[in-house]
Amino acid sequence: MSGGTRFLGIDYGDRRIGLSFGDQLGVATPLPAITTADEGRRREALAAVIRERRVTELVMGHPLNMDDSVGPKAKQIEAVAARFRQEFGLPVHLVDERLTSYEAEATIAKSRRREVRASGIIDSRAATLILQDYLDTRFPLPPPPEPLD
């Protein structure tokens, strides 16, 4: 049985890993974030999501600098992506994630941001924006039909 292409969007951070899921329908949906700082448990949790969702490709946010240069954070993500390719045997696509965390956080009331940030909701919203950007380029919408005369 062929399950089609299944994508896991990842907003990888030192404290939390935001996650989202999508397939060839082209719609990204948030998943609960991984909120442990323990590296071994983070990997186990990520492997479990990949297995449960039968993920075929990973899409990670690539935090380029505003001038398009690759800084220390982007280099760290490139190393994590290389490790994931080897560990999980899946293709890993890097997507420019500039401003996604800001965009995701802007949807949360200022008074709730600290509490919500700790829950990983913002991270998973950012992962959803990252994955949706990728899906929009991979599965573009067809042009609207020509109007009838």
Protein Blocks (a to p, Z undefined) as FASTA:
>chain_A
ZZbjadddddddfkbccdddddfkopacdddddfbfblklmmmmmmmmmmmnopabdcdd
ddddfkopacfklmmmmmmmmmmmmmnopacddddfehklmmmmmmpcfklmmmmmmnom
mmmmmmmmmmmmmmmmmmccdddddddZZ
